[in-house]
């Protein structure tokens, strides 16, 4: 999932350089959402791993 966030970020940067503001904004928004979803899943995975080891 982090891979897709990076891909959309690169698309946003390229579109921004070429002057496509709408596409760049949409791609940056998607990249930001995917990054935060990845971050939330990472935190949940770490917490689950800590509880699993404690048991």
Buried (B, 14 or more C-beta within 10 A) or exposed (E): EEEBBEBBBEBBBEBBEEEBEEBBEBBBEBBBEBBEBBEEEEEEEEEEEEEEEEE
